[in-house]
Amino acid sequence: MQDIELAVLISSRLCHDLVGPTSAVVNGLELIESEPELAGEALKMVASSAEQISKRLQFYRGAYGVAAGLTFARPMTWSRDSSPRGGSP
């Protein structure tokens, strides 16, 4: 496999993994705007989705940053729900 093919596959996977929670953030904000009485529930959805995005980005930074020679202050670990957790660089 050529480097460009690998880059395309990785990019596609990153976009796939981030589009769901990112869309949930956008939808939650639209819901708050259109249905203010649902703001409490919508904010919970936005916060949860933002946390998922953050964890995934931290994992990707660790996975692909280590391959590029970068290191983390703390090693990456996995929680019981398979969500990546790790230290910040």
Helices and strands as residue ranges (DSSP letters): H 3-34, G 36-38, H 39-67, E 77-78, E 84-85
